[in-house]
Amino acid sequence: MFALPLQVVDNFLLQYNFGQVLLAVLILSFLASLPLKSRKVFAAQFISFGLIYMLTPQSLLAAAHWKFLGIALIVLGPMVYMTAR
């Protein structure tokens, strides 16, 4: 009964790696927090996603550039936090 929809979802998700999924979640969480207009919330998101990228095993990310994105987010987070009022 559920075999066909699960195969369709599985075939769709096999095209993406964990780094791409994390990037999509980061963008969606950024868009969800836009109505708050709080730089402190943005900074907390940048830092937390940077840590998630850095702590994720390399075998799940499939490329090294996701680790560099994590480093950039960890550096960017405190800078955004310091510019908040």
PyMOL Python script that loads the backbone (N, CA, C, O; Angstrom):
from pymol import cmd

cmd.read_pdbstr("""\
ATOM      1  N   MET A   1       0.812  -1.187   0.000  1.00  0.00           N
ATOM      2  CA  MET A   1       0.000   0.000   0.000  1.00  0.00           C
ATOM      3  C   MET A   1       0.861   1.260   0.000  1.00  0.00           C
ATOM      4  O   MET A   1       0.567   2.197  -0.742  1.00  0.00           O
ATOM      5  N   PHE A   2       1.937   1.307   0.828  1.00  0.00           N
ATOM      6  CA  PHE A   2       2.799   2.471   0.901  1.00  0.00           C
ATOM      7  C   PHE A   2       4.100   2.286   0.121  1.00  0.00           C
ATOM      8  O   PHE A   2       4.989   3.133   0.209  1.00  0.00           O
ATOM      9  N   ALA A   3       4.227   1.219  -0.626  1.00  0.00           N
ATOM     10  CA  ALA A   3       5.484   0.922  -1.293  1.00  0.00           C
ATOM     11  C   ALA A   3       5.802   1.948  -2.386  1.00  0.00           C
ATOM     12  O   ALA A   3       6.941   2.406  -2.479  1.00  0.00           O
ATOM     13  N   LEU A   4       4.841   2.309  -3.193  1.00  0.00           N
ATOM     14  CA  LEU A   4       5.104   3.242  -4.284  1.00  0.00           C
ATOM     15  C   LEU A   4       5.478   4.628  -3.780  1.00  0.00           C
ATOM     16  O   LEU A   4       6.473   5.168  -4.264  1.00  0.00           O
ATOM     17  N   PRO A   5       4.755   5.249  -2.840  1.00  0.00           N
ATOM     18  CA  PRO A   5       5.179   6.578  -2.378  1.00  0.00           C
ATOM     19  C   PRO A   5       6.544   6.561  -1.691  1.00  0.00           C
ATOM     20  O   PRO A   5       7.307   7.516  -1.834  1.00  0.00           O
ATOM     21  N   LEU A   6       6.867   5.508  -0.957  1.00  0.00           N
ATOM     22  CA  LEU A   6       8.160   5.446  -0.299  1.00  0.00           C
ATOM     23  C   LEU A   6       9.293   5.315  -1.307  1.00  0.00           C
ATOM     24  O   LEU A   6      10.374   5.865  -1.095  1.00  0.00           O
ATOM     25  N   GLN A   7       9.062   4.600  -2.395  1.00  0.00           N
ATOM     26  CA  GLN A   7      10.081   4.488  -3.428  1.00  0.00           C
ATOM     27  C   GLN A   7      10.307   5.826  -4.127  1.00  0.00           C
ATOM     28  O   GLN A   7      11.438   6.166  -4.471  1.00  0.00           O
ATOM     29  N   VAL A   8       9.242   6.575  -4.334  1.00  0.00           N
ATOM     30  CA  VAL A   8       9.370   7.888  -4.968  1.00  0.00           C
ATOM     31  C   VAL A   8      10.159   8.826  -4.067  1.00  0.00           C
ATOM     32  O   VAL A   8      11.046   9.535  -4.542  1.00  0.00           O
ATOM     33  N   VAL A   9       9.849   8.840  -2.774  1.00  0.00           N
ATOM     34  CA  VAL A   9      10.572   9.688  -1.827  1.00  0.00           C
ATOM     35  C   VAL A   9      12.025   9.252  -1.732  1.00  0.00           C
ATOM     36  O   VAL A   9      12.922  10.094  -1.699  1.00  0.00           O
ATOM     37  N   ASP A  10      12.264   7.965  -1.688  1.00  0.00           N
ATOM     38  CA  ASP A  10      13.634   7.458  -1.594  1.00  0.00           C
ATOM     39  C   ASP A  10      14.443   7.828  -2.833  1.00  0.00           C
ATOM     40  O   ASP A  10      15.594   8.248  -2.711  1.00  0.00           O
ATOM     41  N   ASN A  11      13.873   7.683  -4.002  1.00  0.00           N
ATOM     42  CA  ASN A  11      14.572   8.049  -5.230  1.00  0.00           C
ATOM     43  C   ASN A  11      14.861   9.548  -5.286  1.00  0.00           C
ATOM     44  O   ASN A  11      15.885   9.959  -5.832  1.00  0.00           O
ATOM     45  N   PHE A  12      13.972  10.363  -4.729  1.00  0.00           N
ATOM     46  CA  PHE A  12      14.193  11.805  -4.698  1.00  0.00           C
ATOM     47  C   PHE A  12      15.309  12.166  -3.725  1.00  0.00           C
ATOM     48  O   PHE A  12      16.154  13.006  -4.036  1.00  0.00           O
ATOM     49  N   LEU A  13      15.319  11.544  -2.559  1.00  0.00           N
ATOM     50  CA  LEU A  13      16.309  11.883  -1.533  1.00  0.00           C
ATOM     51  C   LEU A  13      17.702  11.332  -1.830  1.00  0.00           C
ATOM     52  O   LEU A  13      18.687  11.851  -1.305  1.00  0.00           O
ATOM     53  N   LEU A  14      17.807  10.299  -2.652  1.00  0.00           N
ATOM     54  CA  LEU A  14      19.114   9.750  -2.982  1.00  0.00           C
ATOM     55  C   LEU A  14      19.969  10.714  -3.795  1.00  0.00           C
ATOM     56  O   LEU A  14      21.182  10.529  -3.895  1.00  0.00           O
ATOM     57  N   GLN A  15      19.357  11.732  -4.373  1.00  0.00           N
ATOM     58  CA  GLN A  15      20.088  12.694  -5.188  1.00  0.00           C
ATOM     59  C   GLN A  15      20.867  13.699  -4.349  1.00  0.00           C
ATOM     60  O   GLN A  15      21.726  14.399  -4.884  1.00  0.00           O
ATOM     61  N   TYR A  16      20.592  13.789  -3.052  1.00  0.00           N
ATOM     62  CA  TYR A  16      21.181  14.818  -2.204  1.00  0.00           C
ATOM     63  C   TYR A  16      22.020  14.192  -1.102  1.00  0.00           C
ATOM     64  O   TYR A  16      21.740  13.082  -0.651  1.00  0.00           O
ATOM     65  N   ASN A  17      23.059  14.917  -0.667  1.00  0.00           N
ATOM     66  CA  ASN A  17      23.842  14.449   0.465  1.00  0.00           C
ATOM     67  C   ASN A  17      23.442  15.228   1.717  1.00  0.00           C
ATOM     68  O   ASN A  17      22.594  16.119   1.666  1.00  0.00           O
ATOM     69  N   PHE A  18      24.061  14.878   2.828  1.00  0.00           N
ATOM     70  CA  PHE A  18      23.675  15.458   4.112  1.00  0.00           C
ATOM     71  C   PHE A  18      24.014  16.947   4.187  1.00  0.00           C
ATOM     72  O   PHE A  18      23.300  17.709   4.838  1.00  0.00           O
ATOM     73  N   GLY A  19      25.079  17.361   3.539  1.00  0.00           N
ATOM     74  CA  GLY A  19      25.446  18.769   3.524  1.00  0.00           C
ATOM     75  C   GLY A  19      24.407  19.628   2.824  1.00  0.00           C
ATOM     76  O   GLY A  19      24.100  20.732   3.273  1.00  0.00           O
ATOM     77  N   GLN A  20      23.869  19.121   1.727  1.00  0.00           N
ATOM     78  CA  GLN A  20      22.826  19.852   1.010  1.00  0.00           C
ATOM     79  C   GLN A  20      21.544  19.926   1.824  1.00  0.00           C
ATOM     80  O   GLN A  20      20.851  20.943   1.802  1.00  0.00           O
ATOM     81  N   VAL A  21      21.229  18.867   2.533  1.00  0.00           N
ATOM     82  CA  VAL A  21      20.032  18.873   3.376  1.00  0.00           C
ATOM     83  C   VAL A  21      20.202  19.878   4.514  1.00  0.00           C
ATOM     84  O   VAL A  21      19.267  20.613   4.834  1.00  0.00           O
ATOM     85  N   LEU A  22      21.387  19.917   5.127  1.00  0.00           N
ATOM     86  CA  LEU A  22      21.640  20.883   6.192  1.00  0.00           C
ATOM     87  C   LEU A  22      21.572  22.316   5.675  1.00  0.00           C
ATOM     88  O   LEU A  22      21.075  23.201   6.370  1.00  0.00           O
ATOM     89  N   LEU A  23      22.063  22.549   4.469  1.00  0.00           N
ATOM     90  CA  LEU A  23      21.983  23.883   3.884  1.00  0.00           C
ATOM     91  C   LEU A  23      20.532  24.290   3.658  1.00  0.00           C
ATOM     92  O   LEU A  23      20.168  25.439   3.908  1.00  0.00           O
ATOM     93  N   ALA A  24      19.706  23.370   3.191  1.00  0.00           N
ATOM     94  CA  ALA A  24      18.290  23.665   2.986  1.00  0.00           C
ATOM     95  C   ALA A  24      17.606  23.978   4.317  1.00  0.00           C
ATOM     96  O   ALA A  24      16.775  24.884   4.390  1.00  0.00           O
ATOM     97  N   VAL A  25      17.953  23.234   5.369  1.00  0.00           N
ATOM     98  CA  VAL A  25      17.371  23.488   6.689  1.00  0.00           C
ATOM     99  C   VAL A  25      17.850  24.832   7.219  1.00  0.00           C
ATOM    100  O   VAL A  25      17.077  25.554   7.848  1.00  0.00           O
ATOM    101  N   LEU A  26      19.116  25.183   6.977  1.00  0.00           N
ATOM    102  CA  LEU A  26      19.635  26.485   7.395  1.00  0.00           C
ATOM    103  C   LEU A  26      18.869  27.614   6.705  1.00  0.00           C
ATOM    104  O   LEU A  26      18.481  28.586   7.353  1.00  0.00           O
ATOM    105  N   ILE A  27      18.655  27.493   5.427  1.00  0.00           N
ATOM    106  CA  ILE A  27      17.929  28.531   4.688  1.00  0.00           C
ATOM    107  C   ILE A  27      16.492  28.632   5.172  1.00  0.00           C
ATOM    108  O   ILE A  27      15.970  29.733   5.347  1.00  0.00           O
ATOM    109  N   LEU A  28      15.847  27.489   5.388  1.00  0.00           N
ATOM    110  CA  LEU A  28      14.465  27.518   5.874  1.00  0.00           C
ATOM    111  C   LEU A  28      14.368  28.105   7.280  1.00  0.00           C
ATOM    112  O   LEU A  28      13.426  28.837   7.582  1.00  0.00           O
ATOM    113  N   SER A  29      15.331  27.790   8.137  1.00  0.00           N
ATOM    114  CA  SER A  29      15.295  28.359   9.487  1.00  0.00           C
ATOM    115  C   SER A  29      15.593  29.856   9.457  1.00  0.00           C
ATOM    116  O   SER A  29      15.040  30.616  10.252  1.00  0.00           O
ATOM    117  N   PHE A  30      16.464  30.282   8.542  1.00  0.00           N
ATOM    118  CA  PHE A  30      16.732  31.707   8.383  1.00  0.00           C
ATOM    119  C   PHE A  30      15.467  32.435   7.929  1.00  0.00           C
ATOM    120  O   PHE A  30      15.143  33.506   8.443  1.00  0.00           O
ATOM    121  N   LEU A  31      14.761  31.853   6.970  1.00  0.00           N
ATOM    122  CA  LEU A  31      13.524  32.471   6.493  1.00  0.00           C
ATOM    123  C   LEU A  31      12.450  32.477   7.575  1.00  0.00           C
ATOM    124  O   LEU A  31      11.651  33.410   7.655  1.00  0.00           O
ATOM    125  N   ALA A  32      12.429  31.438   8.406  1.00  0.00           N
ATOM    126  CA  ALA A  32      11.435  31.373   9.478  1.00  0.00           C
ATOM    127  C   ALA A  32      11.704  32.411  10.559  1.00  0.00           C
ATOM    128  O   ALA A  32      10.773  32.871  11.220  1.00  0.00           O
ATOM    129  N   SER A  33      12.956  32.779  10.743  1.00  0.00           N
ATOM    130  CA  SER A  33      13.273  33.758  11.783  1.00  0.00           C
ATOM    131  C   SER A  33      13.319  35.195  11.272  1.00  0.00           C
ATOM    132  O   SER A  33      13.550  36.112  12.060  1.00  0.00           O
ATOM    133  N   LEU A  34      13.110  35.411  10.006  1.00  0.00           N
ATOM    134  CA  LEU A  34      13.093  36.769   9.461  1.00  0.00           C
ATOM    135  C   LEU A  34      12.043  37.666  10.112  1.00  0.00           C
ATOM    136  O   LEU A  34      12.345  38.832  10.368  1.00  0.00           O
ATOM    137  N   PRO A  35      10.835  37.194  10.392  1.00  0.00           N
ATOM    138  CA  PRO A  35       9.858  38.090  11.031  1.00  0.00           C
ATOM    139  C   PRO A  35      10.286  38.570  12.424  1.00  0.00           C
ATOM    140  O   PRO A  35       9.798  39.598  12.894  1.00  0.00           O
ATOM    141  N   LEU A  36      11.179  37.851  13.082  1.00  0.00           N
ATOM    142  CA  LEU A  36      11.640  38.273  14.403  1.00  0.00           C
ATOM    143  C   LEU A  36      12.564  39.483  14.324  1.00  0.00           C
ATOM    144  O   LEU A  36      12.632  40.270  15.268  1.00  0.00           O
ATOM    145  N   LYS A  37      13.269  39.640  13.217  1.00  0.00           N
ATOM    146  CA  LYS A  37      14.203  40.741  12.986  1.00  0.00           C
ATOM    147  C   LYS A  37      15.218  40.865  14.121  1.00  0.00           C
ATOM    148  O   LYS A  37      15.535  41.970  14.560  1.00  0.00           O
ATOM    149  N   SER A  38      15.717  39.741  14.586  1.00  0.00           N
ATOM    150  CA  SER A  38      16.677  39.721  15.679  1.00  0.00           C
ATOM    151  C   SER A  38      18.008  39.173  15.175  1.00  0.00           C
ATOM    152  O   SER A  38      18.089  38.033  14.718  1.00  0.00           O
ATOM    153  N   ARG A  39      19.041  39.990  15.263  1.00  0.00           N
ATOM    154  CA  ARG A  39      20.359  39.536  14.834  1.00  0.00           C
ATOM    155  C   ARG A  39      20.926  38.504  15.796  1.00  0.00           C
ATOM    156  O   ARG A  39      21.757  37.681  15.413  1.00  0.00           O
ATOM    157  N   LYS A  40      20.480  38.549  17.036  1.00  0.00           N
ATOM    158  CA  LYS A  40      20.956  37.554  18.003  1.00  0.00           C
ATOM    159  C   LYS A  40      20.451  36.164  17.630  1.00  0.00           C
ATOM    160  O   LYS A  40      21.168  35.178  17.802  1.00  0.00           O
ATOM    161  N   VAL A  41      19.235  36.079  17.125  1.00  0.00           N
ATOM    162  CA  VAL A  41      18.697  34.795  16.676  1.00  0.00           C
ATOM    163  C   VAL A  41      19.458  34.315  15.448  1.00  0.00           C
ATOM    164  O   VAL A  41      19.786  33.134  15.337  1.00  0.00           O
ATOM    165  N   PHE A  42      19.738  35.237  14.523  1.00  0.00           N
ATOM    166  CA  PHE A  42      20.515  34.860  13.338  1.00  0.00           C
ATOM    167  C   PHE A  42      21.900  34.371  13.736  1.00  0.00           C
ATOM    168  O   PHE A  42      22.399  33.391  13.184  1.00  0.00           O
ATOM    169  N   ALA A  43      22.522  35.054  14.696  1.00  0.00           N
ATOM    170  CA  ALA A  43      23.853  34.660  15.142  1.00  0.00           C
ATOM    171  C   ALA A  43      23.822  33.279  15.784  1.00  0.00           C
ATOM    172  O   ALA A  43      24.718  32.466  15.558  1.00  0.00           O
ATOM    173  N   ALA A  44      22.796  33.014  16.580  1.00  0.00           N
ATOM    174  CA  ALA A  44      22.676  31.696  17.209  1.00  0.00           C
ATOM    175  C   ALA A  44      22.482  30.609  16.153  1.00  0.00           C
ATOM    176  O   ALA A  44      23.017  29.509  16.291  1.00  0.00           O
ATOM    177  N   GLN A  45      21.732  30.905  15.116  1.00  0.00           N
ATOM    178  CA  GLN A  45      21.552  29.937  14.033  1.00  0.00           C
ATOM    179  C   GLN A  45      22.863  29.702  13.293  1.00  0.00           C
ATOM    180  O   GLN A  45      23.208  28.558  12.995  1.00  0.00           O
ATOM    181  N   PHE A  46      23.593  30.767  12.993  1.00  0.00           N
ATOM    182  CA  PHE A  46      24.865  30.611  12.286  1.00  0.00           C
ATOM    183  C   PHE A  46      25.846  29.777  13.095  1.00  0.00           C
ATOM    184  O   PHE A  46      26.502  28.882  12.562  1.00  0.00           O
ATOM    185  N   ILE A  47      25.941  30.075  14.378  1.00  0.00           N
ATOM    186  CA  ILE A  47      26.880  29.340  15.225  1.00  0.00           C
ATOM    187  C   ILE A  47      26.466  27.877  15.351  1.00  0.00           C
ATOM    188  O   ILE A  47      27.303  26.981  15.248  1.00  0.00           O
ATOM    189  N   SER A  48      25.173  27.636  15.575  1.00  0.00           N
ATOM    190  CA  SER A  48      24.740  26.244  15.754  1.00  0.00           C
ATOM    191  C   SER A  48      24.892  25.434  14.476  1.00  0.00           C
ATOM    192  O   SER A  48      25.326  24.284  14.529  1.00  0.00           O
ATOM    193  N   PHE A  49      24.546  26.006  13.330  1.00  0.00           N
ATOM    194  CA  PHE A  49      24.717  25.263  12.089  1.00  0.00           C
ATOM    195  C   PHE A  49      26.184  25.109  11.732  1.00  0.00           C
ATOM    196  O   PHE A  49      26.570  24.104  11.135  1.00  0.00           O
ATOM    197  N   GLY A  50      27.013  26.090  12.088  1.00  0.00           N
ATOM    198  CA  GLY A  50      28.444  25.936  11.885  1.00  0.00           C
ATOM    199  C   GLY A  50      29.000  24.788  12.699  1.00  0.00           C
ATOM    200  O   GLY A  50      29.820  24.011  12.211  1.00  0.00           O
ATOM    201  N   LEU A  51      28.550  24.677  13.952  1.00  0.00           N
ATOM    202  CA  LEU A  51      28.990  23.558  14.787  1.00  0.00           C
ATOM    203  C   LEU A  51      28.483  22.227  14.251  1.00  0.00           C
ATOM    204  O   LEU A  51      29.198  21.226  14.286  1.00  0.00           O
ATOM    205  N   ILE A  52      27.254  22.216  13.756  1.00  0.00           N
ATOM    206  CA  ILE A  52      26.716  20.975  13.182  1.00  0.00           C
ATOM    207  C   ILE A  52      27.534  20.548  11.970  1.00  0.00           C
ATOM    208  O   ILE A  52      27.857  19.371  11.813  1.00  0.00           O
ATOM    209  N   TYR A  53      27.869  21.514  11.112  1.00  0.00           N
ATOM    210  CA  TYR A  53      28.697  21.189   9.945  1.00  0.00           C
ATOM    211  C   TYR A  53      30.071  20.687  10.367  1.00  0.00           C
ATOM    212  O   TYR A  53      30.603  19.756   9.762  1.00  0.00           O
ATOM    213  N   MET A  54      30.649  21.292  11.398  1.00  0.00           N
ATOM    214  CA  MET A  54      31.986  20.888  11.821  1.00  0.00           C
ATOM    215  C   MET A  54      31.987  19.525  12.514  1.00  0.00           C
ATOM    216  O   MET A  54      32.962  18.782  12.405  1.00  0.00           O
ATOM    217  N   LEU A  55      30.917  19.189  13.221  1.00  0.00           N
ATOM    218  CA  LEU A  55      30.864  17.939  13.962  1.00  0.00           C
ATOM    219  C   LEU A  55      30.325  16.764  13.151  1.00  0.00           C
ATOM    220  O   LEU A  55      30.406  15.616  13.588  1.00  0.00           O
ATOM    221  N   THR A  56      29.775  17.049  11.968  1.00  0.00           N
ATOM    222  CA  THR A  56      29.265  15.984  11.112  1.00  0.00           C
ATOM    223  C   THR A  56      30.440  15.222  10.496  1.00  0.00           C
ATOM    224  O   THR A  56      31.380  15.841   9.998  1.00  0.00           O
ATOM    225  N   PRO A  57      30.399  13.901  10.523  1.00  0.00           N
ATOM    226  CA  PRO A  57      31.503  13.136   9.922  1.00  0.00           C
ATOM    227  C   PRO A  57      31.641  13.433   8.422  1.00  0.00           C
ATOM    228  O   PRO A  57      30.656  13.671   7.722  1.00  0.00           O
ATOM    229  N   GLN A  58      32.878  13.411   7.960  1.00  0.00           N
ATOM    230  CA  GLN A  58      33.159  13.730   6.555  1.00  0.00           C
ATOM    231  C   GLN A  58      32.496  12.736   5.605  1.00  0.00           C
ATOM    232  O   GLN A  58      32.185  13.094   4.469  1.00  0.00           O
ATOM    233  N   SER A  59      32.277  11.515   6.038  1.00  0.00           N
ATOM    234  CA  SER A  59      31.659  10.517   5.166  1.00  0.00           C
ATOM    235  C   SER A  59      30.214  10.874   4.826  1.00  0.00           C
ATOM    236  O   SER A  59      29.713  10.460   3.781  1.00  0.00           O
ATOM    237  N   LEU A  60      29.539  11.628   5.680  1.00  0.00           N
ATOM    238  CA  LEU A  60      28.158  12.035   5.394  1.00  0.00           C
ATOM    239  C   LEU A  60      28.095  13.276   4.514  1.00  0.00           C
ATOM    240  O   LEU A  60      27.108  13.481   3.807  1.00  0.00           O
ATOM    241  N   LEU A  61      29.131  14.101   4.546  1.00  0.00           N
ATOM    242  CA  LEU A  61      29.092  15.363   3.808  1.00  0.00           C
ATOM    243  C   LEU A  61      29.504  15.214   2.347  1.00  0.00           C
ATOM    244  O   LEU A  61      29.074  16.008   1.510  1.00  0.00           O
ATOM    245  N   ALA A  62      30.314  14.231   2.024  1.00  0.00           N
ATOM    246  CA  ALA A  62      30.701  13.880   0.655  1.00  0.00           C
ATOM    247  C   ALA A  62      31.616  14.891  -0.022  1.00  0.00           C
ATOM    248  O   ALA A  62      32.041  14.645  -1.150  1.00  0.00           O
ATOM    249  N   ALA A  63      31.936  16.004   0.602  1.00  0.00           N
ATOM    250  CA  ALA A  63      32.885  16.962   0.038  1.00  0.00           C
ATOM    251  C   ALA A  63      33.437  17.821   1.173  1.00  0.00           C
ATOM    252  O   ALA A  63      32.774  18.029   2.189  1.00  0.00           O
ATOM    253  N   ALA A  64      34.646  18.311   0.988  1.00  0.00           N
ATOM    254  CA  ALA A  64      35.300  19.079   2.052  1.00  0.00           C
ATOM    255  C   ALA A  64      34.764  20.504   2.170  1.00  0.00           C
ATOM    256  O   ALA A  64      34.931  21.138   3.212  1.00  0.00           O
ATOM    257  N   HIS A  65      34.131  21.012   1.129  1.00  0.00           N
ATOM    258  CA  HIS A  65      33.699  22.407   1.185  1.00  0.00           C
ATOM    259  C   HIS A  65      32.589  22.642   2.205  1.00  0.00           C
ATOM    260  O   HIS A  65      32.359  23.786   2.596  1.00  0.00           O
ATOM    261  N   TRP A  66      31.901  21.601   2.644  1.00  0.00           N
ATOM    262  CA  TRP A  66      30.884  21.767   3.689  1.00  0.00           C
ATOM    263  C   TRP A  66      31.546  22.091   5.025  1.00  0.00           C
ATOM    264  O   TRP A  66      30.984  22.841   5.823  1.00  0.00           O
ATOM    265  N   LYS A  67      32.721  21.544   5.277  1.00  0.00           N
ATOM    266  CA  LYS A  67      33.462  21.881   6.500  1.00  0.00           C
ATOM    267  C   LYS A  67      33.880  23.349   6.471  1.00  0.00           C
ATOM    268  O   LYS A  67      33.838  24.026   7.498  1.00  0.00           O
ATOM    269  N   PHE A  68      34.281  23.841   5.305  1.00  0.00           N
ATOM    270  CA  PHE A  68      34.659  25.247   5.195  1.00  0.00           C
ATOM    271  C   PHE A  68      33.456  26.156   5.411  1.00  0.00           C
ATOM    272  O   PHE A  68      33.596  27.246   5.966  1.00  0.00           O
ATOM    273  N   LEU A  69      32.281  25.722   4.979  1.00  0.00           N
ATOM    274  CA  LEU A  69      31.065  26.480   5.263  1.00  0.00           C
ATOM    275  C   LEU A  69      30.820  26.522   6.770  1.00  0.00           C
ATOM    276  O   LEU A  69      30.404  27.550   7.304  1.00  0.00           O
ATOM    277  N   GLY A  70      31.077  25.414   7.452  1.00  0.00           N
ATOM    278  CA  GLY A  70      30.932  25.384   8.906  1.00  0.00           C
ATOM    279  C   GLY A  70      31.881  26.357   9.585  1.00  0.00           C
ATOM    280  O   GLY A  70      31.496  27.049  10.527  1.00  0.00           O
ATOM    281  N   ILE A  71      33.128  26.414   9.108  1.00  0.00           N
ATOM    282  CA  ILE A  71      34.089  27.363   9.673  1.00  0.00           C
ATOM    283  C   ILE A  71      33.623  28.797   9.431  1.00  0.00           C
ATOM    284  O   ILE A  71      33.706  29.639  10.325  1.00  0.00           O
ATOM    285  N   ALA A  72      33.137  29.069   8.226  1.00  0.00           N
ATOM    286  CA  ALA A  72      32.666  30.419   7.904  1.00  0.00           C
ATOM    287  C   ALA A  72      31.475  30.808   8.784  1.00  0.00           C
ATOM    288  O   ALA A  72      31.387  31.948   9.240  1.00  0.00           O
ATOM    289  N   LEU A  73      30.562  29.867   9.023  1.00  0.00           N
ATOM    290  CA  LEU A  73      29.413  30.175   9.868  1.00  0.00           C
ATOM    291  C   LEU A  73      29.824  30.389  11.317  1.00  0.00           C
ATOM    292  O   LEU A  73      29.249  31.233  12.004  1.00  0.00           O
ATOM    293  N   ILE A  74      30.808  29.639  11.788  1.00  0.00           N
ATOM    294  CA  ILE A  74      31.288  29.820  13.160  1.00  0.00           C
ATOM    295  C   ILE A  74      31.962  31.185  13.313  1.00  0.00           C
ATOM    296  O   ILE A  74      31.839  31.814  14.364  1.00  0.00           O
ATOM    297  N   VAL A  75      32.662  31.644  12.296  1.00  0.00           N
ATOM    298  CA  VAL A  75      33.298  32.963  12.347  1.00  0.00           C
ATOM    299  C   VAL A  75      32.260  34.065  12.175  1.00  0.00           C
ATOM    300  O   VAL A  75      32.350  35.100  12.837  1.00  0.00           O
ATOM    301  N   LEU A  76      31.284  33.865  11.306  1.00  0.00           N
ATOM    302  CA  LEU A  76      30.279  34.874  11.015  1.00  0.00           C
ATOM    303  C   LEU A  76      29.302  35.067  12.179  1.00  0.00           C
ATOM    304  O   LEU A  76      28.837  36.182  12.415  1.00  0.00           O
ATOM    305  N   GLY A  77      28.992  34.002  12.898  1.00  0.00           N
ATOM    306  CA  GLY A  77      28.024  34.077  13.986  1.00  0.00           C
ATOM    307  C   GLY A  77      28.360  35.096  15.055  1.00  0.00           C
ATOM    308  O   GLY A  77      27.526  35.952  15.350  1.00  0.00           O
ATOM    309  N   PRO A  78      29.551  35.045  15.653  1.00  0.00           N
ATOM    310  CA  PRO A  78      29.883  36.053  16.664  1.00  0.00           C
ATOM    311  C   PRO A  78      29.951  37.482  16.111  1.00  0.00           C
ATOM    312  O   PRO A  78      29.652  38.440  16.824  1.00  0.00           O
ATOM    313  N   MET A  79      30.342  37.623  14.847  1.00  0.00           N
ATOM    314  CA  MET A  79      30.367  38.964  14.266  1.00  0.00           C
ATOM    315  C   MET A  79      28.957  39.528  14.141  1.00  0.00           C
ATOM    316  O   MET A  79      28.735  40.711  14.398  1.00  0.00           O
ATOM    317  N   VAL A  80      28.008  38.689  13.750  1.00  0.00           N
ATOM    318  CA  VAL A  80      26.613  39.143  13.665  1.00  0.00           C
ATOM    319  C   VAL A  80      26.086  39.439  15.073  1.00  0.00           C
ATOM    320  O   VAL A  80      25.342  40.400  15.269  1.00  0.00           O
ATOM    321  N   TYR A  81      26.467  38.622  16.041  1.00  0.00           N
ATOM    322  CA  TYR A  81      26.014  38.834  17.424  1.00  0.00           C
ATOM    323  C   TYR A  81      26.536  40.170  17.978  1.00  0.00           C
ATOM    324  O   TYR A  81      25.819  40.875  18.689  1.00  0.00           O
ATOM    325  N   MET A  82      27.771  40.502  17.651  1.00  0.00           N
ATOM    326  CA  MET A  82      28.355  41.753  18.172  1.00  0.00           C
ATOM    327  C   MET A  82      27.709  42.982  17.532  1.00  0.00           C
ATOM    328  O   MET A  82      27.700  44.052  18.141  1.00  0.00           O
ATOM    329  N   THR A  83      27.176  42.856  16.336  1.00  0.00           N
ATOM    330  CA  THR A  83      26.515  44.007  15.697  1.00  0.00           C
ATOM    331  C   THR A  83      25.069  44.149  16.136  1.00  0.00           C
ATOM    332  O   THR A  83      24.413  45.127  15.779  1.00  0.00           O
ATOM    333  N   ALA A  84      24.555  43.189  16.909  1.00  0.00           N
ATOM    334  CA  ALA A  84      23.166  43.277  17.389  1.00  0.00           C
ATOM    335  C   ALA A  84      23.090  44.297  18.516  1.00  0.00           C
ATOM    336  O   ALA A  84      24.065  44.539  19.227  1.00  0.00           O
ATOM    337  N   ARG A  85      21.947  44.869  18.656  1.00  0.00           N
ATOM    338  CA  ARG A  85      21.750  45.849  19.740  1.00  0.00           C
ATOM    339  C   ARG A  85      21.182  45.195  20.961  1.00  0.00           C
ATOM    340  O   ARG A  85      20.951  45.863  21.969  1.00  0.00           O
TER     341      ARG A  85
END
""", "prot")
cmd.dss("prot")
cmd.show_as("cartoon", "prot")
cmd.util.cbc("prot")
cmd.orient("prot")
